[in-house]
Amino acid sequence: MSKTEMNLAIVGYGKMGRLIEQLAPEYGCRVGLRLDVDNNARFEGLTAENFRGIDAAVEFSTPAAAPENIIRLAGLGVSVATGTTGWHAERERVRAAVERAGTGVVHAANFSVGVNVFFRIVAEAARLMSRQTDYGAWAWEIHHAAKKDAPSGTLLALVEQMRRSGYTRPVDIGSNRAGAHPGTHEIGFDSSADTITLRHTARSREGFARGALRAARWVTGKKGFFDFQEIVSDLET
C-alpha cells in the first residue's frame, strides 16, 4: 500500500458496513477484515492474528456488543470510529479502557457532517431562547422501522446540547419508526405568537458512511476518547 492508504476493519457488517466498504477506496482505505454475527457473535473475531496489519476499525454493531467490541479493539492497539448508539451507560467504562490502552476512539451518535453543523445551530438557538420563557420546546425524529433505539442517540444528544447551552425548561421528546426513512431530526420552539422550527433531513446513509471513514482516518495514531462534534472541523475531505 502507498503511504496514504489505510487497512481498515469493519466491525458490524450490515447495511452501514457494506456502504462503508463501497466508499472506502475514495478515502484511501482498503477493507482488510469484516466481522459480523457470523464470525464475531462472542467477540471471537477480535484477535491479534485477525488484526495484524489493520490501521483502524469502523464499528457499527449493536448497543449490547459495542462496549466490548471497543474495549477489545483498544486492547489490540486498534483505534476506532464507532457510530453505534444506545450504550451511554457504559461510556465511562469504555473511555477508561481506551485511555489505559493508549488508543483512540471517535464516537458519534451521527457521523453526518451536516448533522454536526446542525448541532451547533441548535446550540445557539437554545442559548438565545433560554430566557424567553413564553416559548416551549420540542424535539422529534423519524427513522426507518428497523432502527433499534427510540428516541435515537442523535435526538437525545441534541436535547443534551440544548441543556448544555442553557435551555433548562422541559423539552417534549417524540420519535417515530416507519418504512425506510434514513432520518429526520427536528427541534422547535413555540409560543402564542409564533413558532421556530429547525430541521435536518438525511437523504440517505451515504453521509453517515463518509463521515465515519473520515473519522477513521483522523483517529489513526491518536490517543483519547473524542466526540465527532469536537473534531469535525479538523477532518480532511
Rosetta blueprint (number, residue, H / E / L):
1 M L
2 S L
3 K L
4 T L
5 E L
6 M E
7 N E
8 L E
9 A E
10 I E
11 V E
12 G L
13 Y L
14 G L
15 K H
16 M H
17 G H
18 R H
19 L H
20 I H
21 E H
22 Q H
23 L H
24 A H
25 P H
26 E H
27 Y H
28 G L
29 C E
30 R E
31 V E
32 G E
33 L E
34 R E
35 L E
36 D L
37 V H
38 D H
39 N H
40 N H
41 A L
42 R L
43 F L
44 E L
45 G L
46 L L
47 T L
48 A L
49 E L
50 N L
51 F L
52 R L
53 G L
54 I L
55 D L
56 A E
57 A E
58 V E
59 E E
60 F L
61 S L
62 T L
63 P L
64 A L
65 A L
66 A H
67 P H
68 E H
69 N H
70 I H
71 I H
72 R H
73 L H
74 A H
75 G H
76 L L
77 G L
78 V L
79 S E
80 V E
81 A E
82 T E
83 G L
84 T L
85 T L
86 G L
87 W L
88 H H
89 A H
90 E H
91 R H
92 E H
93 R H
94 V H
95 R H
96 A H
97 A H
98 V H
99 E H
100 R H
101 A H
102 G L
103 T L
104 G E
105 V E
106 V E
107 H E
108 A L
109 A L
110 N L
111 F L
112 S L
113 V H
114 G H
115 V H
116 N H
117 V H
118 F H
119 F H
120 R H
121 I H
122 V H
123 A H
124 E H
125 A H
126 A H
127 R H
128 L H
129 M H
130 S L
131 R L
132 Q L
133 T L
134 D L
135 Y L
136 G E
137 A E
138 W E
139 A E
140 W E
141 E E
142 I E
143 H E
144 H L
145 A L
146 A L
147 K L
148 K L
149 D L
150 A L
151 P L
152 S L
153 G H
154 T H
155 L H
156 L H
157 A H
158 L H
159 V H
160 E H
161 Q H
162 M H
163 R H
164 R H
165 S L
166 G L
167 Y L
168 T L
169 R L
170 P L
171 V E
172 D E
173 I E
174 G E
175 S E
176 N E
177 R E
178 A L
179 G L
180 A L
181 H L
182 P L
183 G L
184 T E
185 H E
186 E E
187 I E
188 G E
189 F E
190 D E
191 S L
192 S L
193 A L
194 D L
195 T E
196 I E
197 T E
198 L E
199 R E
200 H E
201 T E
202 A L
203 R L
204 S L
205 R L
206 E H
207 G H
208 F H
209 A H
210 R H
211 G H
212 A H
213 L H
214 R H
215 A H
216 A H
217 R H
218 W H
219 V H
220 T L
221 G L
222 K L
223 K L
224 G E
225 F E
226 F E
227 D E
228 F H
229 Q H
230 E H
231 I H
232 V H
233 S H
234 D H
235 L L
236 E L
237 T L
